[in-house]
């Protein structure tokens, strides 16, 4: 197995993969020349693994699977994926736009699918969201109704474990700066709404007329200083934002999604937590998580749990919904150390 | 498609299948001579469909898929399944013990698997539980943790829509009669705990030492008369029972399940609702349904949604976890009438 991209998330995935008994991490690549030539194990804090980090995909050893953790932008990620597929390497990536790119990036999706098929391998986008929470989980819940009419998801997600990624949400900005940063394209909010809406629509056989992704909006300005794992939200700056998207059918929002991303505090009116509602013709299915799901940990877990499954999946560009549930389930018993911090 | 078993659940499944555009119901069988020779459509209240109900499996026309809704007892169901498989008919059944019979009925499971493979068809047990709620859903949720340590499910299920099936739970019995009825084997509680525990254990790669299914216990004696759809609970009789089961590993209940089945009332301390807890090494995943899931409707939905998927599944005895989530998702758009009562 190889790891592509050694940012915070890539390293967390690497640390987990290095600890598994069902795979062997024998390659790593990152464009950053500062890590080139170093031993992957040293970067992971595990001591030498005998795996030298290279700075070019071409220098990776031959592997069965590569886990790609670089960027959310599929156009950029595709430049990394294509040479891997052409070497007959199965690829799993946490790139949000890879989760279900058939509608958002039809030409690129076809190109990746054709390359994967031609080389007998799988390419799969995974993660918590897209990947599980707003696509695969609602699709599974829909099995409990004969006739799903509407899917509504409300998430309020704790972002206090994240660092640099926060700037794309506008967290920590003065309210007066938010609109300008959004206009400039530095504040973009969540990436992946189009993909999960397309995935759910396709999974339910719905013909959507349109997918609408709103602009991300400020939701809470903090009255106190809030300390996260890698960042601080100063008093008077934005501590939560709301991002909404809808899949329309006949003018009706049959898929209705909203995520609030925040550094939450007991003084806030809202707290982290997720709500699911599948409106069926026969019954309404509701589920709620009182605390929500740790986005960072969940994304790493999905990538690690699914990585080995990509080898067995049919060749081509696949989505999480195309994999058997057993292939997605946690196989934590395949880890050397049971305790995970 | 053919329907095998025309009890209350079989008829509800039939009514739904008859309304679908992606399948054609061309055969029906029930041992009951009273319905033999009648038109299936008349029994479904839809008017004649031109499908004569037969009383022997052998008299069914050739079909791609048969949906079997007869009994929870796999030994009995197998006598129905074998002749269907030998005619190369894919089979989906709501028999709870078919959901994952590899540990509870290893010889029969191997025999069904071999017959299905030899004839190039699939045999699959489905339903709400087993099928989704205590097996496939927890397995899917486990993808969010790198290392699942423990699965806990608590269900409190409304039984007021059921009729004759209530007697197997002991609902409506005087408290003094409960133990004797249980001893006599007429009160057995939930069927399917062994199967879901085995399915979850296998899905997580856990080696379970033992599966323990407790005796079903009385939980609430009603102080008032309670009217259900097909049954009445008299004051002074049992209105709720609790049934528990565990999968043990090293003496620890790593899978811990409990269901309360009841005719609930506002005066009860408990109300219908389900709770899921997946304890991971990295995070604890909790989900709750404030109202729970209608067991009868959910079982029918699962059978109807999955029936067509059995044709595409790999030959052999399969479990729901082996199917892609997309194959399980509601395809209600394939129904002629959108509104379902």
HADDOCK unambig.tbl for C-alpha pairs under 7 A between the chains (distance, minus, plus):
assign (segid A and resid 128 and name CA) (segid B and resid 144 and name CA) 6.96 0.50 0.50
assign (segid A and resid 136 and name CA) (segid B and resid 325 and name CA) 6.88 0.50 0.50
assign (segid A and resid 139 and name CA) (segid B and resid 325 and name CA) 6.78 0.50 0.50
assign (segid A and resid 139 and name CA) (segid B and resid 326 and name CA) 6.99 0.50 0.50
assign (segid A and resid 139 and name CA) (segid B and resid 329 and name CA) 5.19 0.50 0.50
assign (segid A and resid 140 and name CA) (segid B and resid 325 and name CA) 5.83 0.50 0.50
assign (segid A and resid 140 and name CA) (segid B and resid 328 and name CA) 6.52 0.50 0.50
assign (segid A and resid 140 and name CA) (segid B and resid 329 and name CA) 5.68 0.50 0.50
assign (segid A and resid 142 and name CA) (segid B and resid 329 and name CA) 5.38 0.50 0.50
assign (segid A and resid 142 and name CA) (segid B and resid 330 and name CA) 5.17 0.50 0.50
assign (segid A and resid 143 and name CA) (segid B and resid 301 and name CA) 6.38 0.50 0.50
assign (segid A and resid 143 and name CA) (segid B and resid 302 and name CA) 5.36 0.50 0.50
assign (segid A and resid 143 and name CA) (segid B and resid 305 and name CA) 6.33 0.50 0.50
assign (segid A and resid 143 and name CA) (segid B and resid 328 and name CA) 5.58 0.50 0.50
assign (segid A and resid 143 and name CA) (segid B and resid 329 and name CA) 4.77 0.50 0.50
assign (segid A and resid 143 and name CA) (segid B and resid 330 and name CA) 4.92 0.50 0.50
assign (segid A and resid 144 and name CA) (segid B and resid 128 and name CA) 6.96 0.50 0.50
assign (segid A and resid 144 and name CA) (segid B and resid 298 and name CA) 4.54 0.50 0.50
assign (segid A and resid 144 and name CA) (segid B and resid 301 and name CA) 5.32 0.50 0.50
assign (segid A and resid 144 and name CA) (segid B and resid 302 and name CA) 5.65 0.50 0.50
assign (segid A and resid 145 and name CA) (segid B and resid 298 and name CA) 6.18 0.50 0.50
assign (segid A and resid 145 and name CA) (segid B and resid 301 and name CA) 5.05 0.50 0.50
assign (segid A and resid 145 and name CA) (segid B and resid 330 and name CA) 6.44 0.50 0.50
assign (segid A and resid 146 and name CA) (segid B and resid 301 and name CA) 4.54 0.50 0.50
assign (segid A and resid 146 and name CA) (segid B and resid 304 and name CA) 6.94 0.50 0.50
assign (segid A and resid 146 and name CA) (segid B and resid 305 and name CA) 6.56 0.50 0.50
assign (segid A and resid 146 and name CA) (segid B and resid 330 and name CA) 5.89 0.50 0.50
assign (segid A and resid 146 and name CA) (segid B and resid 332 and name CA) 5.57 0.50 0.50
assign (segid A and resid 147 and name CA) (segid B and resid 330 and name CA) 6.12 0.50 0.50
assign (segid A and resid 147 and name CA) (segid B and resid 331 and name CA) 6.60 0.50 0.50
assign (segid A and resid 147 and name CA) (segid B and resid 332 and name CA) 3.75 0.50 0.50
assign (segid A and resid 147 and name CA) (segid B and resid 333 and name CA) 6.91 0.50 0.50
assign (segid A and resid 148 and name CA) (segid B and resid 330 and name CA) 6.24 0.50 0.50
assign (segid A and resid 148 and name CA) (segid B and resid 332 and name CA) 5.97 0.50 0.50
assign (segid A and resid 203 and name CA) (segid B and resid 326 and name CA) 5.59 0.50 0.50
assign (segid A and resid 203 and name CA) (segid B and resid 329 and name CA) 6.53 0.50 0.50
assign (segid A and resid 204 and name CA) (segid B and resid 329 and name CA) 6.34 0.50 0.50
assign (segid A and resid 204 and name CA) (segid B and resid 330 and name CA) 5.91 0.50 0.50
assign (segid A and resid 204 and name CA) (segid B and resid 331 and name CA) 5.36 0.50 0.50
assign (segid A and resid 205 and name CA) (segid B and resid 331 and name CA) 6.24 0.50 0.50
assign (segid A and resid 205 and name CA) (segid B and resid 333 and name CA) 6.53 0.50 0.50
assign (segid A and resid 281 and name CA) (segid B and resid 339 and name CA) 5.87 0.50 0.50
assign (segid A and resid 281 and name CA) (segid B and resid 340 and name CA) 5.17 0.50 0.50
assign (segid A and resid 282 and name CA) (segid B and resid 340 and name CA) 5.63 0.50 0.50
assign (segid A and resid 282 and name CA) (segid B and resid 341 and name CA) 6.11 0.50 0.50
assign (segid A and resid 285 and name CA) (segid B and resid 293 and name CA) 6.82 0.50 0.50
assign (segid A and resid 286 and name CA) (segid B and resid 289 and name CA) 5.59 0.50 0.50
assign (segid A and resid 287 and name CA) (segid B and resid 287 and name CA) 6.33 0.50 0.50
assign (segid A and resid 287 and name CA) (segid B and resid 288 and name CA) 5.35 0.50 0.50
assign (segid A and resid 287 and name CA) (segid B and resid 289 and name CA) 4.38 0.50 0.50
assign (segid A and resid 288 and name CA) (segid B and resid 287 and name CA) 5.35 0.50 0.50
assign (segid A and resid 288 and name CA) (segid B and resid 288 and name CA) 5.24 0.50 0.50
assign (segid A and resid 288 and name CA) (segid B and resid 289 and name CA) 6.26 0.50 0.50
assign (segid A and resid 289 and name CA) (segid B and resid 286 and name CA) 5.58 0.50 0.50
assign (segid A and resid 289 and name CA) (segid B and resid 287 and name CA) 4.37 0.50 0.50
assign (segid A and resid 289 and name CA) (segid B and resid 288 and name CA) 6.26 0.50 0.50
assign (segid A and resid 293 and name CA) (segid B and resid 285 and name CA) 6.81 0.50 0.50
assign (segid A and resid 298 and name CA) (segid B and resid 144 and name CA) 4.53 0.50 0.50
assign (segid A and resid 298 and name CA) (segid B and resid 145 and name CA) 6.17 0.50 0.50
assign (segid A and resid 301 and name CA) (segid B and resid 143 and name CA) 6.38 0.50 0.50
assign (segid A and resid 301 and name CA) (segid B and resid 144 and name CA) 5.34 0.50 0.50
assign (segid A and resid 301 and name CA) (segid B and resid 145 and name CA) 5.06 0.50 0.50
assign (segid A and resid 301 and name CA) (segid B and resid 146 and name CA) 4.56 0.50 0.50
assign (segid A and resid 302 and name CA) (segid B and resid 143 and name CA) 5.35 0.50 0.50
assign (segid A and resid 302 and name CA) (segid B and resid 144 and name CA) 5.66 0.50 0.50
assign (segid A and resid 304 and name CA) (segid B and resid 146 and name CA) 6.96 0.50 0.50
assign (segid A and resid 305 and name CA) (segid B and resid 143 and name CA) 6.33 0.50 0.50
assign (segid A and resid 305 and name CA) (segid B and resid 146 and name CA) 6.57 0.50 0.50
assign (segid A and resid 321 and name CA) (segid B and resid 324 and name CA) 5.99 0.50 0.50
assign (segid A and resid 321 and name CA) (segid B and resid 325 and name CA) 4.85 0.50 0.50
assign (segid A and resid 321 and name CA) (segid B and resid 326 and name CA) 5.11 0.50 0.50
assign (segid A and resid 322 and name CA) (segid B and resid 324 and name CA) 4.95 0.50 0.50
assign (segid A and resid 322 and name CA) (segid B and resid 325 and name CA) 6.33 0.50 0.50
assign (segid A and resid 322 and name CA) (segid B and resid 326 and name CA) 5.93 0.50 0.50
assign (segid A and resid 323 and name CA) (segid B and resid 324 and name CA) 4.74 0.50 0.50
assign (segid A and resid 323 and name CA) (segid B and resid 325 and name CA) 6.79 0.50 0.50
assign (segid A and resid 324 and name CA) (segid B and resid 321 and name CA) 5.99 0.50 0.50
assign (segid A and resid 324 and name CA) (segid B and resid 322 and name CA) 4.95 0.50 0.50
assign (segid A and resid 324 and name CA) (segid B and resid 323 and name CA) 4.73 0.50 0.50
assign (segid A and resid 324 and name CA) (segid B and resid 324 and name CA) 3.87 0.50 0.50
assign (segid A and resid 324 and name CA) (segid B and resid 325 and name CA) 6.29 0.50 0.50
assign (segid A and resid 325 and name CA) (segid B and resid 136 and name CA) 6.90 0.50 0.50
assign (segid A and resid 325 and name CA) (segid B and resid 139 and name CA) 6.80 0.50 0.50
assign (segid A and resid 325 and name CA) (segid B and resid 140 and name CA) 5.84 0.50 0.50
assign (segid A and resid 325 and name CA) (segid B and resid 321 and name CA) 4.82 0.50 0.50
assign (segid A and resid 325 and name CA) (segid B and resid 322 and name CA) 6.30 0.50 0.50
assign (segid A and resid 325 and name CA) (segid B and resid 323 and name CA) 6.75 0.50 0.50
assign (segid A and resid 325 and name CA) (segid B and resid 324 and name CA) 6.25 0.50 0.50
assign (segid A and resid 325 and name CA) (segid B and resid 325 and name CA) 6.50 0.50 0.50
assign (segid A and resid 326 and name CA) (segid B and resid 139 and name CA) 6.99 0.50 0.50
assign (segid A and resid 326 and name CA) (segid B and resid 203 and name CA) 5.59 0.50 0.50
assign (segid A and resid 326 and name CA) (segid B and resid 321 and name CA) 5.10 0.50 0.50
assign (segid A and resid 326 and name CA) (segid B and resid 322 and name CA) 5.91 0.50 0.50
assign (segid A and resid 328 and name CA) (segid B and resid 140 and name CA) 6.51 0.50 0.50
assign (segid A and resid 328 and name CA) (segid B and resid 143 and name CA) 5.58 0.50 0.50
assign (segid A and resid 329 and name CA) (segid B and resid 139 and name CA) 5.19 0.50 0.50
assign (segid A and resid 329 and name CA) (segid B and resid 140 and name CA) 5.69 0.50 0.50
assign (segid A and resid 329 and name CA) (segid B and resid 142 and name CA) 5.37 0.50 0.50
assign (segid A and resid 329 and name CA) (segid B and resid 143 and name CA) 4.77 0.50 0.50
assign (segid A and resid 329 and name CA) (segid B and resid 203 and name CA) 6.52 0.50 0.50
assign (segid A and resid 329 and name CA) (segid B and resid 204 and name CA) 6.32 0.50 0.50
assign (segid A and resid 330 and name CA) (segid B and resid 142 and name CA) 5.18 0.50 0.50
assign (segid A and resid 330 and name CA) (segid B and resid 143 and name CA) 4.92 0.50 0.50
assign (segid A and resid 330 and name CA) (segid B and resid 145 and name CA) 6.45 0.50 0.50
assign (segid A and resid 330 and name CA) (segid B and resid 146 and name CA) 5.91 0.50 0.50
assign (segid A and resid 330 and name CA) (segid B and resid 147 and name CA) 6.14 0.50 0.50
assign (segid A and resid 330 and name CA) (segid B and resid 148 and name CA) 6.26 0.50 0.50
assign (segid A and resid 330 and name CA) (segid B and resid 204 and name CA) 5.90 0.50 0.50
assign (segid A and resid 331 and name CA) (segid B and resid 147 and name CA) 6.61 0.50 0.50
assign (segid A and resid 331 and name CA) (segid B and resid 204 and name CA) 5.36 0.50 0.50
assign (segid A and resid 331 and name CA) (segid B and resid 205 and name CA) 6.23 0.50 0.50
assign (segid A and resid 332 and name CA) (segid B and resid 146 and name CA) 5.57 0.50 0.50
assign (segid A and resid 332 and name CA) (segid B and resid 147 and name CA) 3.77 0.50 0.50
assign (segid A and resid 332 and name CA) (segid B and resid 148 and name CA) 5.99 0.50 0.50
assign (segid A and resid 333 and name CA) (segid B and resid 147 and name CA) 6.93 0.50 0.50
assign (segid A and resid 333 and name CA) (segid B and resid 205 and name CA) 6.57 0.50 0.50
assign (segid A and resid 339 and name CA) (segid B and resid 281 and name CA) 5.83 0.50 0.50
assign (segid A and resid 340 and name CA) (segid B and resid 281 and name CA) 5.11 0.50 0.50
assign (segid A and resid 340 and name CA) (segid B and resid 282 and name CA) 5.60 0.50 0.50
assign (segid A and resid 341 and name CA) (segid B and resid 282 and name CA) 6.10 0.50 0.50
